[in-house]
Amino acid sequence: MIQNTVIDSLMNRRSIRKYKPDAPPDEVVATVVRAGQQAPFAMQLGSVLLSRNSGKNPFKAPLCFTICVDSHRMEKVMARRGWQRAASDLYTILFGMQDAAYMAQNMVTAGESLGLGSCFIGAAPFMAGKIREQYGLPKGVFPLVMLVMGYPGEDPPVRPRYPLSFHLFEDTYPELPDDTVEEAMREMDQGYLEQEYYRRANYMIPLPEGREETFTYDDYGWTEHISRKLGLWGGDPRELLKALSECGFELEARE
């Protein structure tokens, strides 16, 4: 791979879950958010909430940003131009998710360049009611992801990724034969096992009653962990649809 300062920063990025108590100064916070604003966008449908309450923030991080899909602010702009939104909530939230995600990643990269560590909290949509109450959110604002940030209090290794051949498909999507899939799985799992990631965390997703556990921390790797997540959780879309509806986004088709 080509190497330079930016590429090295991206390749060495880790999720940080332990933080020093030192609070980043206002200038650092403003720089991180301003860099987030500078990300590519479709309609600038992303906004950022901030909590500096380290006692309540995940991992006791000095900063907790919540990056939101925000149609409320855009509708305020449209009203000044004499328009009302005709775009469906599904149309709007898909573009808004792109805008918010680009912004969030820019914030991570900016934070890294300033000596900060960070960790995404993907459960924000399932905490939408609590977040709405905490910040007094109006209709049309949906919490997409939380991003905790601060000066790192740990130095974990970089986590493995799938090999590039299992990630980049040029011209056509391949068949993905079993040996290709298994090789990619081995690369992911071996990296996590060598780091003793799940053993150190003492965390293995329990199986439902009637399904025998055949894994130990000697062979429980990332591919089994993520398979259990998608195989056991999130089967009922009504929880997210309810959270979206309470934030003002109706995704079910109307007669």
N, C-alpha and C positions, 0 to 999 in steps of 0.2 A: 504493500500500500504506500501511496504518497504520504509523507509526514510533514506537518507544519503545526504551528501553535494551536490553530483552531481544531484541526483534525485530532491532534493529541488530546485536547480537552474533551472532545466528544467521545473518543474511544476509551478514555479513562474515567468517565463519569460513573459514579456508584450512588445507590440510594443510601442516605444517611438517616439513621434512626436514633442516634445519640448526639446531643448538642451541648456546646459550652453555653453557659448562662449569658455571655456577653450579647447585648442587643446591637444589631447592626445600626449604624447611624441613619438619620433621615435621608441623607444624600445617597447612601447605598440603596435604601428602599426605593426612592424615587427613580434611581437609575435602572434598577431591575424592572420596575413597572413600565417605565418609558421605553425600555428595550422591548418589552412585551408588546407594547402598542405598535412598534415598528415592524412587527411580523406581517407577512402577507395576509390579506383579508378579502372576503367577498363583499361584506357590507358593514364591517366593524360592529358585528353583533355580539361582541364579547365585552364583559366588564369584570372588574376585580374587586373583591371584598378583602379586607385585611383585619386580622386580630393579632394584637401584640401581647395577649394574655398567655404567657408561657405556662402558667399554672393549669390552664384548661386546654391549651393547644395539644394536638397529638405529639407524642414523644417529648413533651415539654419544650418544643421548639420556640425560639423567640418570635418567629413570624409564622403566621398561617394565612396564606392567600386562598381564597376560593374564587376560581375562575368560572364565570357564569355565561350562559346564553342569555342575551338581553335584548328582547324585542321592545320592551317598555320604552327604553331610551330612544330607539329608532322611531317608534310611533310618535313620540313627542316632536321629533324633527319633522316627520311627515306632516303632522298637524299644522306646523308652522308654514308648510307649503300647500296646505289645503287638500291633503291626501289622507285616505284611510287605507289600512293594509288589506289587500284582497288576497295576497298570497296565503295559502293554507298554513296551518301550524306545523304540519309535517315538512313542507317546503322550507319554512322559516327556520325550524330547529335544526334541520340538516346543515344548512349553510352556517347557522349559528354555532353548531358544534365544531365545524371546521375552523371558524374564526377564533373560537375560544381555545381550541387545541393548539393552533399555531402560536397564539399569544403565550400560552402556558409553557411551551417548549422554548420559546425565545427567553422567557424569564429564567428558566433553568440554566440555559447557556450563559446568560448574563451573570447570574449568581455565581456560577463556577468560575468565571473570569475574575470575579471580585473576591475569591477565596471562600465562598459560601458553599455549603452542602445543602442538599434538598431531597425530598421524598414525595412522590405523588400519593395521594389517598384517593383511590378510585371509588370509594363507597359514598361519595358526596350525594349522588342522585337518590340513594336510599335514606339519606339524612335530610332530605329537602325540607321537610316540615320543621325540623329543629333549626335549620339554617335560616329559613324564612322568618321564623320567630326571633331568632337572635339578631338579625340585621334589619328586621322590619321590611322585608322585600315586597314590592308591589307585584301585581299580576304581570306576567310576561318576563320574569327573571327566573331562570332555572339553574341551580348549582350543578355544574358539570364535573368538576374535579377540584379537590383541595391540594395545595402545594405547600408543605412546610419547609422552612428554610432557616438557616443560621450557620454559625461557625461550627465545623464538624468536631465532635467529641469522640470519634472513632475513625478507624482507617480500614474499612473492609475491602476485600478483593473485588475486582470487577467480575460481575456475573457472566456466565457463558451466554452465547447466542447460537442460534442455528447456523450451520455453514452457509456461506453465500450461495452455493449451488442449490440449496433448499429454500432460498429466499428470493432470488432473482431469476425470473423466467422471461427470456427474450423471444419475441415474435409469437410464441404460442405457449399455452399452459401445458406442462408435460403430464405424462401418465402417472408419475410418482410410484414406481414399482416398490414392492416390499423392501428390497435391499436398500434402496435409496432412503426410504422412510426410517428404516432401522439404523442406518448409519448416522442420520441426523439425530435420532433419539439417543444413540450412544454418546455422541459428542456433547449434547446437552446434559445428559445424566451424569456422565463421568466428571464433567466440570463441577457440578453441584456436590457430587459425592466426595471428590477430592477436597473441596472446601468444607465438608461436613455441615453444609448449610442447614438442613432440617434437623440433624442431630443436635447442633448447637442451639437451634431455636426450640428444640423439644416439641416439634409440631408435626403431626401426621393427621390428615383429615380422616376422621373415623368412618368406617364403612357402615351401611345400614344393617339392621338386624337380619340375619340369615345369609349374609355374604361373608365368607371366611377371609380373615386377614392373612395374606401370604407374604407381605413385605415387612422388613425390619429397616432400621436406619442404615444398614449395610448396603441396601439396594433400593431404598425409596428415594427416587430422584425427581427431577422437575417434571418429566413427562407423565409420571404417575400422579403427581400432585395436581397438575393442571387438568389432567383427565378427570380426576375426582371432582374438581371444581365444576367443570362443565357437565359432568355426568350426574351430579347430585344437586346442584344449586341452580336457581334462576329459571325453573321450569314454568312458573306462572307469571305471565307478563302483566297481570293486573296491578301488582304492587308499583311497578314503574309507571304504568299508565295513570294510576291514581296520583302519584307524585307529580307527574307532568300536568295533569288536569288541575291539581291544586295550585300549581304555579302559573296557570292560565293557558296551557298548551293542550288542545284537544286533538289527539292523533287518530282517533277512530272515525271512520267515514260516517257522515250523517246522511240520512235519507232525504 
